[in-house]
Amino acid sequence: MPSEPLTPREREVARRLVMGETNAQIGASLYMSEAAVKKHVNAMLSKYGLRNRTQLAARLLEKGAERLGH
């Protein structure tokens, strides 16, 4: 569990991150700069205490499966 809840924008970025999109792709689809995407990814890394986006994607997928009861 993150130290604080994800913001709505972080959740939007997270959905696309777990689908394997790059920062550029996420930014284009959400109408934001790559720098803004990086900011949100870094905030999520900090909240979960992780080091990289691969760990973050795995953690987000794990949390999604927990919500589905898997």
N, C-alpha and C positions, 0 to 999 in steps of 0.2 A: 504494500500500500504506500502511495506517495506521502510525503510529509504534509502536503496540502493538496487539495483536489486540483485536477486539471481544469484550466479555463475552457470555455466553449471553443475558442480558437485553437488551443492546444489539442483539443479532442478532434477537431477537423484535420489538423496537421497529422495527428497520430493515425487516423483512419487511412490516410494516403501513404504514410510512412510504412505501415504494415503491408500495404499492397505492393511495396517495392519501388515506389516513385522516388525520383531524385529530388533534391531541393528545388532545382529549376522547374521540374514538372509540377511539384506541389505549389510553388509560387504562381506559376501560370494558371493553374486550375482554380486557385483561391484568390487570384488578383492581388498578390503581394510580392514583394521583392524577395530574392534569395536570402538577403541579409535578415529579413524579418522571419523567414522560415527557420534559418539557423538559430535565431534568438529563441524561437519557440521550442526547437529541438533541444537546445542547451538547457532551457528551463525545465523541460521534462526529464532530461538526464540528471539534473541536479535534484529534482523532486524524488526520483527513484534511486538516487545514489549510484548511478551507472556511469560507464566510461565512454561508450560509443553507441551509435545508432543501431548496430546489429543487436547489442544487448537490449536496447530499448524496444526494438521491434519484437524480440522474443518475449520480453516481459509483458508488453501490451497484448500480444497474442495469448499468452498464458492467462492474463486477467480476463480477456474476452471469453476464453473457454470456461473459466470459473463461473462467470455470470450465466453461461449456458448450462451449467451443471455437468461439465465434462471433466 
